[in-house]
Amino acid sequence: MLCRIGNVQRCAAGLKPLLGIVASRQKHTLPDLPYDYGALEPHISAEIMQLHHSKHHATYVNNLNVTEEKYQEALAKGDVTTQVALQAALKFNGGGHINHTIFWTNLSPNGGGEPEGELMKVIQRDFGSFEKMKEKMSAATVAVQGSGWGWLGFDKENGRLRIAACANQDPLQGTTGLIPLLGIDVWEHAYYLQYKNVRPDYVKAIWNIINWENINERFKAAKK
């Protein structure tokens, strides 16, 4: 289920939003968390959150801005070779920024439990039950080889929910076409200080802080 770069057209489509931002010379900034670093304890420690947000996410933002500046220079010079060479960095750092911006809002100190309303009905329709969806997504997320993400996404074309796993910082929509609703980060920096190498324990714990209100809002927007 890992998202791959084999489909050139799809990857190019995934980069279009980033390249549009390059053309407008818009600087990206690190978003503030909607809660304190220690608010998600005991499920995610304050130390992990501080490092993850202020160091790792900040690095993606900084590198994305630098890469976009270089891309803008290459555009101005008509240097297609450099433009092509920079696309991997745009995808990695742009994806890191996109993914983490979603991730922070997917979590809440008041999270957990189950979704309500139409989202719950669609989960039951597409997976059989909420518990089956959790089991399937948890299994796909734990099984990511190396670093990456597990996702619950919306297939707009078919009007159905789907689970996918992406390698590294590949953005879900740009590489699969699915609209991201819920993402679980399984890079080691997201859990190693607390859960060591036991990724399944981290994935099990994170369900206690999932912000279903945020995911429901994303679902409603995705259907439009």
Phi and psi in degrees as a GROMACS rama.xvg file:
@    title "Ramachandran Plot"
@    xaxis  label "Phi"
@    yaxis  label "Psi"
@TYPE xy
-63.462  137.365  LEU-2
-73.0037  131.933  CYS-3
-120.63  164.474  ARG-4
-93.3941  8.36097  ILE-5
-58.4832  -34.7558  GLY-6
-87.2888  100.861  ASN-7
-62.951  -41.083  VAL-8
-64.3342  -41.1224  GLN-9
-66.5153  -41.4685  ARG-10
-63.2602  -40.8465  CYS-11
-62.916  -39.484  ALA-12
-65.3271  -37.0225  ALA-13
-66.5823  -26.4539  GLY-14
-86.7657  -15.2361  LEU-15
-55.3277  -45.7664  LYS-16
-60.2375  -38.7705  PRO-17
-66.567  -41.0024  LEU-18
-69.6511  -30.9017  LEU-19
-65.5128  -37.7433  GLY-20
-67.0077  -36.9213  ILE-21
-58.2829  -46.2676  VAL-22
-62.2475  -31.0184  ALA-23
-88.8788  -2.92288  SER-24
56.9344  40.6818  ARG-25
-89.2588  129.058  GLN-26
-85.0729  137.93  LYS-27
-88.2519  149.368  HIS-28
-130.06  155.761  THR-29
-74.1474  121.001  LEU-30
-71.6915  146.242  PRO-31
-70.7942  148.004  ASP-32
-75.7589  144.877  LEU-33
-81.46  13.4436  PRO-34
-157.708  167.605  TYR-35
-73.9219  159.701  ASP-36
-57.762  -34.3343  TYR-37
-91.0737  4.08359  GLY-38
-69.6945  -22.1668  ALA-39
-95.04  3.75904  LEU-40
-67.5458  149.394  GLU-41
-87.3023  2.602  PRO-42
-74.4985  -38.0838  HIS-43
-135.028  125.159  ILE-44
-72.0435  157.025  SER-45
-61.3269  -37.6581  ALA-46
-63.036  -43.6738  GLU-47
-62.8291  -46.3266  ILE-48
-61.9156  -41.5558  MET-49
-64.7726  -46.3822  GLN-50
-65.5633  -42.7161  LEU-51
-64.1349  -45.8266  HIS-52
-80.2567  -55.2693  HIS-53
-78.5725  -19.094  SER-54
-108.064  -61.4422  LYS-55
-69.6144  -52.9012  HIS-56
-63.1247  -39.8572  HIS-57
-60.5074  -35.9418  ALA-58
-66.0702  -41.3615  THR-59
-60.7629  -43.3466  TYR-60
-62.5772  -47.8607  VAL-61
-63.0103  -45.1853  ASN-62
-67.2128  -34.1062  ASN-63
-64.4909  -43.599  LEU-64
-63.0615  -42.3484  ASN-65
-63.9051  -44.5282  VAL-66
-63.6806  -39.5598  THR-67
-66.998  -35.0323  GLU-68
-62.7776  -44.2942  GLU-69
-64.2627  -37.72  LYS-70
-66.3043  -39.9655  TYR-71
-62.2743  -40.8339  GLN-72
-62.8057  -41.9146  GLU-73
-65.6448  -37.5773  ALA-74
-62.3476  -45.3332  LEU-75
-62.2621  -33.1482  ALA-76
-87.8319  -9.14589  LYS-77
69.8352  26.6535  GLY-78
-87.4188  87.9656  ASP-79
-67.7798  -34.8172  VAL-80
-59.2622  -45.2586  THR-81
-68.5659  -37.1315  THR-82
-58.9519  -45.0496  GLN-83
-65.7872  -41.9772  VAL-84
-64.0252  -28.5866  ALA-85
-84.8442  -10.8505  LEU-86
-65.1294  -32.5311  GLN-87
-64.9627  -41.5671  ALA-88
-68.1006  -36.8905  ALA-89
-62.7682  -43.3641  LEU-90
-66.9869  -43.982  LYS-91
-67.3993  -52.747  PHE-92
-75.6141  -36.4163  ASN-93
-65.0098  -42.6968  GLY-94
-63.8081  -40.6556  GLY-95
-60.2646  -41.0785  GLY-96
-68.5562  -46.5517  HIS-97
-61.0943  -49.3159  ILE-98
-62.4059  -45.0704  ASN-99
-71.3591  -33.1321  HIS-100
-61.7917  -37.5895  THR-101
-70.55  -44.8263  ILE-102
-56.8443  -46.0253  PHE-103
-59.5392  -38.9706  TRP-104
-79.1988  -19.7197  THR-105
-73.2454  -11.7626  ASN-106
-111.68  150.458  LEU-107
-158.187  141.832  SER-108
-63.9388  -17.9217  PRO-109
-103.854  18.4953  ASN-110
-84.1134  -163.179  GLY-111
93.9341  -170.627  GLY-112
72.7546  -145.375  GLY-113
-130.876  154.305  GLU-114
-70.2661  165.883  PRO-115
-126.067  173.165  GLU-116
66.0183  -143.616  GLY-117
-64.0679  -37.0524  GLU-118
-58.2666  -43.9125  LEU-119
-63.2323  -41.2098  MET-120
-63.3849  -39.5665  LYS-121
-70.6007  -37.9427  VAL-122
-60.8999  -44.7162  ILE-123
-64.8723  -38.0588  GLN-124
-66.19  -44.3073  ARG-125
-85.928  -21.6739  ASP-126
-124.672  -8.46644  PHE-127
99.4366  -41.043  GLY-128
-165.7  165.727  SER-129
-63.4757  -42.3772  PHE-130
-63.0528  -37.797  GLU-131
-67.1708  -36.4407  LYS-132
-63.5788  -45.4679  MET-133
-58.6013  -44.6286  LYS-134
-63.1757  -44.1506  GLU-135
-67.3574  -43.353  LYS-136
-68.9886  -39.8235  MET-137
-61.5273  -43.9591  SER-138
-63.4579  -43.0694  ALA-139
-66.4315  -35.7637  ALA-140
-72.5682  -45.2597  THR-141
-62.8128  -32.0836  VAL-142
-80.1591  -4.99309  ALA-143
-56.1533  127.208  VAL-144
-82.2477  121.33  GLN-145
75.6288  -133.669  GLY-146
-101.567  147.383  SER-147
167.933  -156.327  GLY-148
-140.385  148.177  TRP-149
-106.644  139.456  GLY-150
-133.728  144.194  TRP-151
-105.315  117.341  LEU-152
-125.772  166.613  GLY-153
-111.392  124.073  PHE-154
-89.0445  98.4634  ASP-155
-64.0525  -35.0685  LYS-156
-63.5481  -39.9157  GLU-157
-102.195  -7.3663  ASN-158
67.3657  31.2718  GLY-159
-128.382  156.276  ARG-160
-85.058  143.315  LEU-161
-139.311  154.059  ARG-162
-108.224  137.111  ILE-163
-144.401  159.752  ALA-164
-125.328  137.315  ALA-165
-121.808  140.865  CYS-166
-79.663  151.607  ALA-167
52.9084  -128.411  ASN-168
-111.034  24.6424  GLN-169
-55.2741  123.555  ASP-170
-72.6755  137.403  PRO-171
-59.4784  -51.4831  LEU-172
-67.9811  -38.7771  GLN-173
-70.0605  -22.0671  GLY-174
-111.521  -15.2073  THR-175
-127.242  -19.1584  THR-176
87.9406  -9.36398  GLY-177
-76.5049  140.949  LEU-178
-84.833  123.297  ILE-179
-70.3501  131.921  PRO-180
-112.74  -48.5957  LEU-181
-138.42  126.206  LEU-182
-123.146  140.94  GLY-183
-118.83  117.581  ILE-184
-79.4358  122.104  ASP-185
-118.567  27.7115  VAL-186
-68.0452  146.861  TRP-187
-59.9528  -30.5597  GLU-188
-66.115  -14.1147  HIS-189
-79.8173  -15.6547  ALA-190
-150.596  -14.3211  TYR-191
-63.3325  -38.9726  TYR-192
-59.9614  -27.4942  LEU-193
-104.783  -43.8674  GLN-194
-103.638  2.205  TYR-195
55.358  -131.352  LYS-196
-96.7648  13.159  ASN-197
-93.7201  76.1603  VAL-198
-57.2483  -39.702  ARG-199
-57.4882  -34.3699  PRO-200
-66.518  -39.6705  ASP-201
-64.5556  -46.3642  TYR-202
-63.4865  -39.246  VAL-203
-63.5857  -41.9361  LYS-204
-70.3654  -32.5995  ALA-205
-66.7428  -22.3216  ILE-206
-63.4942  -20.6515  TRP-207
-73.7446  -11.9051  ASN-208
-127.717  18.4962  ILE-209
-71.913  130.068  ILE-210
-90.5367  87.8054  ASN-211
-67.9487  -24.0916  TRP-212
-64.267  -43.6703  GLU-213
-64.9102  -42.2196  ASN-214
-67.1433  -36.1121  ILE-215
-65.6758  -38.6341  ASN-216
-63.5394  -40.5668  GLU-217
-64.7726  -38.9464  ARG-218
-63.4412  -45.4954  PHE-219
-61.7581  -41.7468  LYS-220
-67.7515  -35.6849  ALA-221
-66.963  -28.9052  ALA-222
-76.3023  -19.5945  LYS-223
